[in-house]
Amino acid sequence: MSGHSKWATTKHRKAAVDKARAKVFAKLIRQLEVAAREGGGDLSANATLRTMFDKARAASVPTDTIDRAIKRGTGELEGVHYSEVTYEGYAPGGVAVIVECLTDNRNRTGAEVRKIFTRNGGSIAEPGAVSWQFHRKGLIALPRTLDEEKIMDVAADAGAEDLSDEDDRFVLVCAPGDVHAVSSALEAAGMAPEEPELAMVASGTVPVAEEGEARRVLRLLEALDDDDDVQNVWSNFDIPDEVLAAVTAD
């Protein structure tokens, strides 16, 4: 499994906790506002907003909350102006990390992200130092109970590029702008996806086979993800299943 898949699984477990769920809501609302501000509030004409809308609904964000976020983004309602900023760095073991933030104070966010890296054995890198190892993709998760061949037949016609087996689920990969089309095609065929996502997918992975190092890597990623301004944390680690089971059993 890729680093993204492992970290997505970790985040999925955390989302079951009420406090973590509140953080997820807050982050999705910011993403909706920014997507609406940059591409307009029309879901049919703004693919990024459509994906964020679908993701928010999958996370059970109330429709009226979503509508208000979109209106703040388009200027129909007053709200805080958030700007996007991305940081790159390394976790222990040379694992590449991309941190995507939405903030109303770049100085505060930059200082906090740098502090989190330093306190957890990582280091900030110059822009472009690690991002060349990642590509922006759309990811669509589906339960393993569905038929793999049927998924690919339907999804390929709608624009899906690949299908991977992630232990407890299938994950479709597509271009960012095709997420809604692929999701809609699956729903029409009776195969409702679990959650759409725009992700930075690593082109290669860094093996992390030692348990202590795996703990340090995950500790840094979790600390970053817990920051209110951080929206997404992407990484390219590859932790063996038995090691991952040991470090997440605590």
Buried (B, 14 or more C-beta within 10 A) or exposed (E): BBBBBBBBBBBBEBBEEEEBBEBBBEBBBBBBBBBBBEBBBEBEEBBBBBBBBBBBBBBEBEEEBBBBBBBBBBEEEEBEEBEEBBBBBBBBBEBBBBBBBBBEEEEEBBEBBBEBBEEBBBEBBEEEEBBEBBEEBBBBBBEEEBEEEEBBEBBBEBBBBEBEEBEEBBBBBBBBBBBBBBBBBBEEBEBEBBBBBBBBBBEEBBEBEEBEBBBBBBBBBBBBBBBBBBBBBBBBBBBBEEBBEBBBEE
